[in-house]
Every structure is written in C-alpha cells, then in structure tokens.
Amino acid sequence: MVINVGDWFGYVSYEGGGRKAENGSAGAANILDLPAAIITSADNTKMITTADGKKYLPSIKDSCISYRYIALAQVTSPWEVAAVFASLTGDEKATGADPVIIHNTKTNAYVAFVNQAAGSGPPGWLDDRGKTCSELITNWVTKTIGIVSVEPVGKLSGTWGDIKSR
C-alpha cells in the first residue's frame, strides 16, 4: 500500500540525481497505468465527509479542502475504488473524492490519496494529515484488508551506508 499525502502523485523524479518534473500532472496515470484525467486540478474544492470517512477517519471534519481530487470515473480496470472518505457530494457515488483508496485487483496493491494539496493549505484542510493517516492504517487498513504490523525479527547494525550496500 502506498499512501500519498503530497500534491500531485508522482509529479517529480530524482532520476539522474536532481529534482525534475518529468511526470508532471500525469504522474499517477504514468505510474499506475490509469487515464491521464485520474487526478483533477481543482484548488480549494470542498469535499464532504462520507459515512466511511466519519467511521474510519474520525479526525476529519464534516468537510475538508482538496486541491487534487481523484476522478472516480477514471479508476479503470484492473483498478477499483476501495473506499471513499470524502467526496464532492458526501457519498461513494460522487464524481470526485479525496481522501480515497483505490485497489488493483490483479496485483492486490492499494493506493490511498489523503488530502492532496500544495503548500500549507487554506482553512478547512485536514487539521493533521499524520493523524488522519494513522487513523486510516489503524481503522481501515488493519480491519478491512488485514494488514497488521509485526515485530522485527532482529536489528540491523552498522551505518546507513553499510545498510544500503547490503
């Protein structure tokens, strides 16, 4: 599972040692093999919390602001919409959503988009995206898809350079 809390999903690359906007706004489309219109650029768009949003992400208010909501009609096979926590209409049938989770039925991969926005955000944003992500993992991921944390088998020792070279 990937949880994206940034602006455009996969917008930049550090290939070749420097930051480049190689994917631009088509990052999610390129990386996830979805239509180019998967992410909608819509600054200050009000998202209304869904019933699942209230159940699984209790820290979000009745609404939040998104800059880049997911166009649900662009989630095409083998991808499907797994959960909608806030949407344009406050239900799962909306045309756009954020926060939202999509699922790849071939690979069983999940991608969560959590309050995608640029900068420090306008009033109405999620108060704490870290808290919301923690709720997402604790309340939805562990209960719905059964991913649970495990204790590490042992500790790695050495410097970061040593660990990277292993």
N, CA and C atoms as an extended XYZ file, in Angstrom:
498
Properties=species:S:1:pos:R:3:atomname:S:1:resname:S:1:resid:I:1 pbc="F F F"
N         0.840       -1.180        0.000 N   MET     1
C         0.000        0.000        0.000 CA  MET     1
C         0.879        1.235        0.000 C   MET     1
N         0.504        2.179       -0.826 N   VAL     2
C         1.152        3.484       -0.870 CA  VAL     2
C         0.142        4.500       -0.373 C   VAL     2
N         0.575        5.389        0.511 N   ILE     3
C        -0.278        6.476        0.980 CA  ILE     3
C         0.346        7.781        0.494 C   ILE     3
N        -0.375        8.506       -0.350 N   ASN     4
C         0.118        9.776       -0.875 CA  ASN     4
C        -0.553       10.927       -0.138 C   ASN     4
N         0.250       11.763        0.503 N   VAL     5
C        -0.275       12.947        1.185 CA  VAL     5
C         0.261       14.229        0.558 C   VAL     5
N         0.981       14.088       -0.524 N   GLY     6
C         1.579       15.249       -1.162 CA  GLY     6
C         0.640       15.917       -2.140 C   GLY     6
N         1.215       16.701       -2.987 N   ASP     7
C         0.451       17.402       -4.008 CA  ASP     7
C         0.138       16.397       -5.123 C   ASP     7
N         0.618       16.564       -6.316 N   TRP     8
C         0.376       15.622       -7.393 CA  TRP     8
C         1.117       14.315       -7.117 C   TRP     8
N         0.456       13.185       -7.200 N   PHE     9
C         1.070       11.873       -7.011 CA  PHE     9
C         2.110       11.645       -8.100 C   PHE     9
N         3.353       11.370       -7.718 N   GLY    10
C         4.408       11.035       -8.664 CA  GLY    10
C         4.811       12.159       -9.598 C   GLY    10
N         4.613       13.405       -9.189 N   TYR    11
C         4.878       14.557      -10.049 CA  TYR    11
C         6.340       14.674      -10.449 C   TYR    11
N         7.224       14.503       -9.473 N   VAL    12
C         8.642       14.702       -9.752 CA  VAL    12
C         9.417       13.398       -9.665 C   VAL    12
N        10.604       13.448      -10.189 N   SER    13
C        11.518       12.320      -10.167 CA  SER    13
C        12.889       12.846       -9.756 C   SER    13
N        13.665       12.006       -9.137 N   TYR    14
C        15.048       12.359       -8.808 CA  TYR    14
C        16.024       11.517       -9.621 C   TYR    14
N        15.547       10.968      -10.734 N   GLU    15
C        16.426       10.185      -11.599 CA  GLU    15
C        17.538       11.080      -12.117 C   GLU    15
N        18.724       10.584      -12.141 N   GLY    16
C        19.860       11.361      -12.611 CA  GLY    16
C        20.407       12.309      -11.551 C   GLY    16
N        19.926       12.180      -10.284 N   GLY    17
C        20.488       12.948       -9.185 CA  GLY    17
C        19.883       14.309       -8.925 C   GLY    17
N        18.936       14.759       -9.724 N   GLY    18
C        18.331       16.067       -9.493 CA  GLY    18
C        16.826       16.016       -9.613 C   GLY    18
N        16.160       16.965       -8.976 N   ARG    19
C        14.695       17.026       -8.982 CA  ARG    19
C        14.197       17.515      -10.343 C   ARG    19
N        13.329       16.715      -10.968 N   LYS    20
C        12.780       17.070      -12.270 CA  LYS    20
C        11.292       16.750      -12.291 C   LYS    20
N        10.508       17.622      -12.882 N   ALA    21
C         9.070       17.386      -13.016 CA  ALA    21
C         8.801       16.537      -14.258 C   ALA    21
N         9.394       15.359      -14.316 N   GLU    22
C         9.286       14.515      -15.501 CA  GLU    22
C         7.874       13.995      -15.743 C   GLU    22
N         7.179       13.618      -14.683 N   ASN    23
C         5.817       13.123      -14.837 CA  ASN    23
C         4.809       14.259      -14.901 C   ASN    23
N         5.081       15.331      -14.184 N   GLY    24
C         4.119       16.422      -14.113 CA  GLY    24
C         2.785       15.932      -13.584 C   GLY    24
N         1.719       16.513      -14.059 N   SER    25
C         0.387       16.167      -13.562 CA  SER    25
C        -0.060       14.771      -13.973 C   SER    25
N         0.673       14.119      -14.865 N   ALA    26
C         0.311       12.770      -15.311 CA  ALA    26
C         1.025       11.681      -14.511 C   ALA    26
N         1.624       12.022      -13.370 N   GLY    27
C         2.366       11.043      -12.579 CA  GLY    27
C         1.557        9.824      -12.198 C   GLY    27
N         0.367       10.018      -11.641 N   ALA    28
C        -0.466        8.877      -11.247 CA  ALA    28
C        -0.842        8.047      -12.460 C   ALA    28
N        -1.170        8.713      -13.544 N   ALA    29
C        -1.530        7.993      -14.774 CA  ALA    29
C        -0.351        7.157      -15.268 C   ALA    29
N         0.845        7.749      -15.308 N   ASN    30
C         2.033        7.036      -15.788 CA  ASN    30
C         2.414        5.867      -14.893 C   ASN    30
N         2.439        6.120      -13.595 N   ILE    31
C         2.921        5.115      -12.651 CA  ILE    31
C         1.900        4.003      -12.426 C   ILE    31
N         0.617        4.364      -12.351 N   LEU    32
C        -0.430        3.390      -12.041 CA  LEU    32
C        -1.122        2.845      -13.285 C   LEU    32
N        -0.738        3.323      -14.462 N   ASP    33
C        -1.339        2.912      -15.724 CA  ASP    33
C        -2.850        3.156      -15.715 C   ASP    33
N        -3.196        4.411      -15.433 N   LEU    34
C        -4.591        4.851      -15.419 CA  LEU    34
C        -4.747        6.015      -16.401 C   LEU    34
N        -5.976        6.381      -16.742 N   PRO    35
C        -6.172        7.519      -17.651 CA  PRO    35
C        -5.541        8.803      -17.116 C   PRO    35
N        -5.123        9.668      -18.035 N   ALA    36
C        -4.442       10.914      -17.671 CA  ALA    36
C        -5.297       11.816      -16.787 C   ALA    36
N        -6.599       11.678      -16.849 N   ALA    37
C        -7.502       12.543      -16.072 CA  ALA    37
C        -7.816       11.978      -14.682 C   ALA    37
N        -7.010       11.029      -14.178 N   ILE    38
C        -7.277       10.415      -12.871 CA  ILE    38
C        -7.264       11.445      -11.743 C   ILE    38
N        -6.374       12.430      -11.814 N   ILE    39
C        -6.325       13.469      -10.787 CA  ILE    39
C        -6.803       14.776      -11.407 C   ILE    39
N        -7.738       15.410      -10.720 N   THR    40
C        -8.312       16.668      -11.183 CA  THR    40
C        -7.674       17.827      -10.440 C   THR    40
N        -7.164       18.802      -11.180 N   SER    41
C        -6.623       20.002      -10.548 CA  SER    41
C        -7.780       20.938      -10.249 C   SER    41
N        -8.073       21.118       -8.979 N   ALA    42
C        -9.229       21.920       -8.585 CA  ALA    42
C        -8.965       22.550       -7.220 C   ALA    42
N        -8.163       23.597       -7.201 N   ASP    43
C        -7.792       24.247       -5.953 CA  ASP    43
C        -9.021       24.640       -5.136 C   ASP    43
N        -8.913       24.405       -3.813 N   ASN    44
C        -9.942       24.808       -2.851 CA  ASN    44
C       -11.303       24.161       -3.098 C   ASN    44
N       -11.309       22.906       -3.537 N   THR    45
C       -12.561       22.193       -3.760 CA  THR    45
C       -13.028       21.558       -2.460 C   THR    45
N       -14.267       21.819       -2.099 N   LYS    46
C       -14.830       21.286       -0.852 CA  LYS    46
C       -15.206       19.816       -1.027 C   LYS    46
N       -14.671       18.998       -0.135 N   MET    47
C       -15.017       17.585       -0.064 CA  MET    47
C       -15.873       17.379        1.186 C   MET    47
N       -17.002       16.704        1.049 N   ILE    48
C       -17.900       16.434        2.168 CA  ILE    48
C       -17.614       15.027        2.680 C   ILE    48
N       -17.444       14.898        3.970 N   THR    49
C       -17.102       13.614        4.580 CA  THR    49
C       -18.234       12.606        4.380 C   THR    49
N       -17.863       11.385        3.973 N   THR    50
C       -18.822       10.296        3.771 CA  THR    50
C       -19.056        9.559        5.093 C   THR    50
N       -19.992        8.619        5.082 N   ALA    51
C       -20.231        7.788        6.266 CA  ALA    51
C       -18.968        7.006        6.628 C   ALA    51
N       -18.255        6.468        5.616 N   ASP    52
C       -16.998        5.760        5.892 CA  ASP    52
C       -15.936        6.708        6.432 C   ASP    52
N       -15.920        7.936        5.949 N   GLY    53
C       -14.981        8.926        6.470 CA  GLY    53
C       -15.206        9.167        7.953 C   GLY    53
N       -16.457        9.309        8.338 N   LYS    54
C       -16.788        9.534        9.753 CA  LYS    54
C       -16.459        8.307       10.602 C   LYS    54
N       -16.664        7.130       10.020 N   LYS    55
C       -16.402        5.882       10.751 CA  LYS    55
C       -14.908        5.606       10.913 C   LYS    55
N       -14.153        5.711        9.812 N   TYR    56
C       -12.754        5.292        9.823 CA  TYR    56
C       -11.753        6.412       10.079 C   TYR    56
N       -12.103        7.642        9.748 N   LEU    57
C       -11.191        8.781        9.915 CA  LEU    57
C       -11.874        9.840       10.792 C   LEU    57
N       -12.072        9.546       12.066 N   PRO    58
C       -12.849       10.444       12.923 CA  PRO    58
C       -12.258       11.839       13.110 C   PRO    58
N       -10.992       12.032       12.795 N   SER    59
C       -10.409       13.364       12.990 CA  SER    59
C       -10.802       14.348       11.889 C   SER    59
N       -11.294       13.842       10.741 N   ILE    60
C       -11.683       14.802        9.711 CA  ILE    60
C       -13.040       15.405       10.064 C   ILE    60
N       -13.205       16.636        9.690 N   LYS    61
C       -14.443       17.354        9.992 CA  LYS    61
C       -15.527       16.927        9.011 C   LYS    61
N       -16.641       17.643        9.026 N   ASP    62
C       -17.718       17.342        8.084 CA  ASP    62
C       -17.307       17.628        6.649 C   ASP    62
N       -16.259       18.434        6.496 N   SER    63
C       -15.750       18.700        5.155 CA  SER    63
C       -14.264       19.026        5.243 C   SER    63
N       -13.596       18.942        4.104 N   CYS    64
C       -12.195       19.323        4.001 CA  CYS    64
C       -11.965       19.862        2.594 C   CYS    64
N       -10.818       20.421        2.360 N   ILE    65
C       -10.487       21.016        1.073 CA  ILE    65
C        -9.470       20.137        0.353 C   ILE    65
N        -9.667       19.961       -0.941 N   SER    66
C        -8.701       19.245       -1.770 CA  SER    66
C        -8.269       20.153       -2.907 C   SER    66
N        -7.028       20.023       -3.299 N   TYR    67
C        -6.544       20.698       -4.497 CA  TYR    67
C        -6.535       19.728       -5.676 C   TYR    67
N        -6.422       18.443       -5.389 N   ARG    68
C        -6.255       17.437       -6.432 CA  ARG    68
C        -7.097       16.212       -6.093 C   ARG    68
N        -8.376       16.269       -6.379 N   TYR    69
C        -9.201       15.111       -6.054 CA  TYR    69
C        -9.116       14.049       -7.152 C   TYR    69
N        -9.473       12.825       -6.787 N   ILE    70
C        -9.444       11.699       -7.716 CA  ILE    70
C       -10.763       11.652       -8.482 C   ILE    70
N       -10.664       11.627       -9.806 N   ALA    71
C       -11.851       11.496      -10.660 CA  ALA    71
C       -12.240       10.019      -10.677 C   ALA    71
N       -13.284        9.668       -9.959 N   LEU    72
C       -13.616        8.261       -9.742 CA  LEU    72
C       -13.944        7.510      -11.030 C   LEU    72
N       -14.494        8.180      -12.028 N   ALA    73
C       -14.799        7.518      -13.303 CA  ALA    73
C       -13.527        7.100      -14.040 C   ALA    73
N       -12.388        7.687      -13.681 N   GLN    74
C       -11.113        7.361      -14.328 CA  GLN    74
C       -10.405        6.181      -13.662 C   GLN    74
N       -10.974        5.664      -12.587 N   VAL    75
C       -10.416        4.474      -11.932 CA  VAL    75
C       -10.935        3.282      -12.733 C   VAL    75
N       -10.082        2.775      -13.627 N   THR    76
C       -10.496        1.739      -14.571 CA  THR    76
C        -9.759        0.429      -14.305 C   THR    76
N       -10.326       -0.651      -14.793 N   SER    77
C        -9.795       -1.996      -14.601 CA  SER    77
C        -8.333       -2.074      -15.043 C   SER    77
N        -7.506       -2.713      -14.240 N   PRO    78
C        -7.796       -3.593      -13.120 CA  PRO    78
C        -7.973       -2.874      -11.776 C   PRO    78
N        -7.984       -1.536      -11.797 N   TRP    79
C        -8.183       -0.768      -10.571 CA  TRP    79
C        -9.667       -0.649      -10.253 C   TRP    79
N        -9.966       -0.510       -8.955 N   GLU    80
C       -11.330       -0.264       -8.490 CA  GLU    80
C       -11.263        0.675       -7.292 C   GLU    80
N       -12.362        1.350       -7.033 N   VAL    81
C       -12.433        2.217       -5.859 CA  VAL    81
C       -12.712        1.319       -4.653 C   VAL    81
N       -11.838        1.388       -3.655 N   ALA    82
C       -11.983        0.541       -2.467 CA  ALA    82
C       -12.699        1.270       -1.325 C   ALA    82
N       -12.453        2.571       -1.180 N   ALA    83
C       -13.087        3.330       -0.093 CA  ALA    83
C       -13.077        4.810       -0.439 C   ALA    83
N       -14.163        5.479       -0.089 N   VAL    84
C       -14.292        6.922       -0.285 CA  VAL    84
C       -14.568        7.545        1.073 C   VAL    84
N       -13.670        8.407        1.535 N   PHE    85
C       -13.796        9.011        2.861 CA  PHE    85
C       -14.334       10.434        2.827 C   PHE    85
N       -14.163       11.121        1.714 N   ALA    86
C       -14.768       12.434        1.490 CA  ALA    86
C       -14.915       12.595       -0.016 C   ALA    86
N       -16.020       13.217       -0.438 N   SER    87
C       -16.279       13.354       -1.868 CA  SER    87
C       -17.005       14.660       -2.147 C   SER    87
N       -17.180       14.932       -3.419 N   LEU    88
C       -17.865       16.163       -3.817 CA  LEU    88
C       -19.301       16.222       -3.290 C   LEU    88
N       -19.950       15.060       -3.166 N   THR    89
C       -21.345       15.008       -2.726 CA  THR    89
C       -21.550       14.357       -1.360 C   THR    89
N       -20.468       13.872       -0.760 N   GLY    90
C       -20.583       13.235        0.553 CA  GLY    90
C       -21.010       11.784        0.505 C   GLY    90
N       -20.917       11.171       -0.674 N   ASP    91
C       -21.232        9.742       -0.778 CA  ASP    91
C       -20.267        9.064       -1.746 C   ASP    91
N       -20.398        7.748       -1.859 N   GLU    92
C       -19.486        6.960       -2.687 CA  GLU    92
C       -19.795        7.075       -4.176 C   GLU    92
N       -20.927        7.641       -4.543 N   LYS    93
C       -21.342        7.750       -5.948 CA  LYS    93
C       -20.880        9.049       -6.597 C   LYS    93
N       -20.126        9.851       -5.885 N   ALA    94
C       -19.674       11.145       -6.396 CA  ALA    94
C       -18.734       10.971       -7.586 C   ALA    94
N       -18.509       12.055       -8.302 N   THR    95
C       -17.574       12.010       -9.428 CA  THR    95
C       -16.135       12.197       -8.977 C   THR    95
N       -15.921       12.804       -7.791 N   GLY    96
C       -14.575       13.041       -7.299 CA  GLY    96
C       -14.470       12.822       -5.806 C   GLY    96
N       -13.284       12.388       -5.351 N   ALA    97
C       -13.103       12.079       -3.933 CA  ALA    97
C       -11.669       12.327       -3.475 C   ALA    97
N       -11.529       12.667       -2.192 N   ASP    98
C       -10.241       12.840       -1.517 CA  ASP    98
C       -10.547       13.137       -0.050 C   ASP    98
N       -10.132       12.275        0.854 N   PRO    99
C        -9.351       11.042        0.782 CA  PRO    99
C       -10.134        9.880        0.151 C   PRO    99
N        -9.375        9.040       -0.545 N   VAL   100
C        -9.941        7.895       -1.247 CA  VAL   100
C        -8.858        6.824       -1.376 C   VAL   100
N        -9.293        5.562       -1.464 N   ILE   101
C        -8.362        4.450       -1.675 CA  ILE   101
C        -8.791        3.709       -2.928 C   ILE   101
N        -7.788        3.399       -3.792 N   ILE   102
C        -8.059        2.550       -4.943 CA  ILE   102
C        -7.281        1.245       -4.783 C   ILE   102
N        -7.775        0.200       -5.429 N   HIS   103
C        -7.237       -1.150       -5.278 CA  HIS   103
C        -7.017       -1.756       -6.666 C   HIS   103
N        -5.867       -2.391       -6.859 N   ASN   104
C        -5.581       -3.088       -8.108 CA  ASN   104
C        -5.956       -4.553       -7.921 C   ASN   104
N        -6.949       -5.020       -8.660 N   THR   105
C        -7.448       -6.381       -8.493 CA  THR   105
C        -6.490       -7.442       -9.034 C   THR   105
N        -5.547       -7.051       -9.889 N   LYS   106
C        -4.555       -8.011      -10.401 CA  LYS   106
C        -3.404       -8.198       -9.423 C   LYS   106
N        -2.882       -7.100       -8.892 N   THR   107
C        -1.694       -7.168       -8.036 CA  THR   107
C        -2.023       -7.126       -6.547 C   THR   107
N        -3.260       -6.813       -6.217 N   ASN   108
C        -3.732       -6.626       -4.846 CA  ASN   108
C        -3.062       -5.427       -4.164 C   ASN   108
N        -2.575       -4.486       -4.965 N   ALA   109
C        -1.971       -3.262       -4.428 CA  ALA   109
C        -3.057       -2.243       -4.105 C   ALA   109
N        -2.754       -1.377       -3.141 N   TYR   110
C        -3.657       -0.289       -2.758 CA  TYR   110
C        -2.895        1.026       -2.823 C   TYR   110
N        -3.593        2.083       -3.237 N   VAL   111
C        -3.044        3.430       -3.186 CA  VAL   111
C        -4.081        4.301       -2.493 C   VAL   111
N        -3.652        4.971       -1.426 N   ALA   112
C        -4.520        5.905       -0.707 CA  ALA   112
C        -4.074        7.324       -1.036 C   ALA   112
N        -5.014        8.153       -1.403 N   PHE   113
C        -4.769        9.575       -1.643 CA  PHE   113
C        -5.406       10.307       -0.476 C   PHE   113
N        -4.586       10.990        0.320 N   VAL   114
C        -5.081       11.637        1.533 CA  VAL   114
C        -4.837       13.137        1.459 C   VAL   114
N        -5.902       13.881        1.182 N   ASN   115
C        -5.888       15.337        1.210 CA  ASN   115
C        -4.749       15.915        0.393 C   ASN   115
N        -4.775       15.642       -0.907 N   GLN   116
C        -3.723       16.134       -1.790 CA  GLN   116
C        -3.835       17.642       -1.947 C   GLN   116
N        -2.787       18.327       -1.635 N   ALA   117
C        -2.806       19.779       -1.764 CA  ALA   117
C        -1.396       20.322       -1.747 C   ALA   117
N        -1.269       21.538       -2.224 N   ALA   118
C         0.031       22.201       -2.283 CA  ALA   118
C         0.168       23.192       -1.139 C   ALA   118
N         1.394       23.456       -0.754 N   GLY   119
C         1.655       24.485        0.250 CA  GLY   119
C         1.091       24.156        1.616 C   GLY   119
N         0.809       25.202        2.381 N   SER   120
C         0.336       24.998        3.747 CA  SER   120
C        -1.170       24.829        3.823 C   SER   120
N        -1.880       25.079        2.752 N   GLY   121
C        -3.303       24.808        2.698 CA  GLY   121
C        -4.182       25.883        3.282 C   GLY   121
N        -5.361       26.023        2.719 N   PRO   122
C        -6.320       27.005        3.216 CA  PRO   122
C        -7.064       26.485        4.445 C   PRO   122
N        -7.799       27.321        5.139 N   PRO   123
C        -8.639       26.831        6.234 CA  PRO   123
C        -9.595       25.762        5.714 C   PRO   123
N        -9.878       24.774        6.523 N   GLY   124
C       -10.763       23.704        6.107 CA  GLY   124
C       -10.034       22.433        5.735 C   GLY   124
N        -8.724       22.524        5.575 N   TRP   125
C        -7.927       21.338        5.316 CA  TRP   125
C        -8.019       20.385        6.486 C   TRP   125
N        -7.527       19.179        6.301 N   LEU   126
C        -7.387       18.284        7.441 CA  LEU   126
C        -6.472       18.955        8.454 C   LEU   126
N        -6.860       18.918        9.704 N   ASP   127
C        -6.038       19.545       10.735 CA  ASP   127
C        -4.665       18.893       10.844 C   ASP   127
N        -4.618       17.579       10.656 N   ASP   128
C        -3.372       16.851       10.856 CA  ASP   128
C        -3.376       15.623        9.940 C   ASP   128
N        -2.705       15.729        8.803 N   ARG   129
C        -2.687       14.600        7.864 CA  ARG   129
C        -2.014       13.375        8.471 C   ARG   129
N        -1.014       13.586        9.336 N   GLY   130
C        -0.367       12.454       10.001 CA  GLY   130
C        -1.350       11.679       10.861 C   GLY   130
N        -2.166       12.405       11.615 N   LYS   131
C        -3.182       11.764       12.459 CA  LYS   131
C        -4.198       11.031       11.582 C   LYS   131
N        -4.600       11.666       10.500 N   THR   132
C        -5.564       11.039        9.599 CA  THR   132
C        -4.977        9.769        8.990 C   THR   132
N        -3.711        9.788        8.612 N   CYS   133
C        -3.064        8.585        8.071 CA  CYS   133
C        -2.978        7.493        9.125 C   CYS   133
N        -2.695        7.867       10.348 N   SER   134
C        -2.655        6.892       11.435 CA  SER   134
C        -4.029        6.247       11.623 C   SER   134
N        -5.079        7.061       11.579 N   GLU   135
C        -6.441        6.519       11.678 CA  GLU   135
C        -6.740        5.606       10.491 C   GLU   135
N        -6.298        5.998        9.304 N   LEU   136
C        -6.511        5.186        8.111 CA  LEU   136
C        -5.893        3.801        8.296 C   LEU   136
N        -4.664        3.763        8.763 N   ILE   137
C        -3.971        2.492        8.956 CA  ILE   137
C        -4.631        1.674       10.061 C   ILE   137
N        -4.879        2.316       11.191 N   THR   138
C        -5.455        1.603       12.343 CA  THR   138
C        -6.893        1.169       12.109 C   THR   138
N        -7.705        2.061       11.572 N   ASN   139
C        -9.148        1.796       11.487 CA  ASN   139
C        -9.605        1.150       10.184 C   ASN   139
N        -8.935        1.435        9.068 N   TRP   140
C        -9.388        0.866        7.802 CA  TRP   140
C        -8.471       -0.250        7.319 C   TRP   140
N        -7.181        0.027        7.218 N   VAL   141
C        -6.250       -0.951        6.657 CA  VAL   141
C        -6.249       -2.241        7.474 C   VAL   141
N        -6.064       -2.142        8.774 N   THR   142
C        -5.971       -3.369        9.584 CA  THR   142
C        -7.292       -4.124        9.649 C   THR   142
N        -8.414       -3.402        9.629 N   LYS   143
C        -9.714       -4.068        9.748 CA  LYS   143
C       -10.277       -4.531        8.411 C   LYS   143
N       -10.007       -3.797        7.348 N   THR   144
C       -10.621       -4.100        6.061 CA  THR   144
C        -9.776       -5.026        5.198 C   THR   144
N        -8.484       -4.772        5.115 N   ILE   145
C        -7.656       -5.638        4.273 CA  ILE   145
C        -6.716       -6.518        5.071 C   ILE   145
N        -6.715       -6.343        6.386 N   GLY   146
C        -5.998       -7.266        7.246 CA  GLY   146
C        -4.498       -7.117        7.319 C   GLY   146
N        -3.970       -5.996        6.862 N   ILE   147
C        -2.534       -5.781        7.020 CA  ILE   147
C        -2.287       -5.376        8.459 C   ILE   147
N        -1.403       -6.085        9.120 N   VAL   148
C        -1.087       -5.766       10.511 CA  VAL   148
C         0.406       -5.592       10.670 C   VAL   148
N         0.789       -4.843       11.677 N   SER   149
C         2.215       -4.655       11.924 CA  SER   149
C         2.785       -5.896       12.596 C   SER   149
N         4.054       -6.108       12.381 N   VAL   150
C         4.743       -7.235       13.000 CA  VAL   150
C         5.998       -6.732       13.678 C   VAL   150
N         6.456       -7.464       14.657 N   GLU   151
C         7.700       -7.122       15.328 CA  GLU   151
C         8.859       -7.530       14.436 C   GLU   151
N         9.872       -6.687       14.323 N   PRO   152
C        11.032       -7.070       13.505 CA  PRO   152
C        11.726       -8.295       14.094 C   PRO   152
N        12.289       -9.103       13.215 N   VAL   153
C        12.973      -10.317       13.637 CA  VAL   153
C        14.270       -9.993       14.356 C   VAL   153
N        15.004       -9.035       13.893 N   GLY   154
C        16.274       -8.664       14.504 CA  GLY   154
C        16.606       -7.227       14.179 C   GLY   154
N        17.684       -6.746       14.711 N   LYS   155
C        18.089       -5.368       14.470 CA  LYS   155
C        19.223       -5.344       13.461 C   LYS   155
N        19.196       -4.325       12.609 N   LEU   156
C        20.322       -4.097       11.707 CA  LEU   156
C        21.365       -3.284       12.459 C   LEU   156
N        22.584       -3.566       12.220 N   SER   157
C        23.628       -2.780       12.856 CA  SER   157
C        24.511       -2.186       11.768 C   SER   157
N        25.232       -1.176       12.133 N   GLY   158
C        26.126       -0.528       11.176 CA  GLY   158
C        25.605        0.854       10.807 C   GLY   158
N        26.335        1.512        9.917 N   THR   159
C        25.941        2.845        9.465 CA  THR   159
C        24.942        2.721        8.332 C   THR   159
N        24.311        3.844        7.993 N   TRP   160
C        23.365        3.847        6.893 CA  TRP   160
C        24.044        3.382        5.595 C   TRP   160
N        25.254        3.804        5.362 N   GLY   161
C        25.989        3.366        4.179 CA  GLY   161
C        26.160        1.856        4.135 C   GLY   161
N        26.447        1.260        5.303 N   ASP   162
C        26.576       -0.197        5.378 CA  ASP   162
C        25.259       -0.866        5.053 C   ASP   162
N        24.173       -0.315        5.590 N   ILE   163
C        22.849       -0.922        5.398 CA  ILE   163
C        22.450       -0.835        3.929 C   ILE   163
N        22.674        0.316        3.282 N   LYS   164
C        22.303        0.479        1.873 CA  LYS   164
C        23.068       -0.489        0.988 C   LYS   164
N        24.285       -0.842        1.355 N   SER   165
C        25.101       -1.689        0.496 CA  SER   165
C        24.825       -3.172        0.704 C   SER   165
N        23.987       -3.531        1.660 N   ARG   166
C        23.721       -4.940        1.923 CA  ARG   166
C        22.812       -5.555        0.898 C   ARG   166
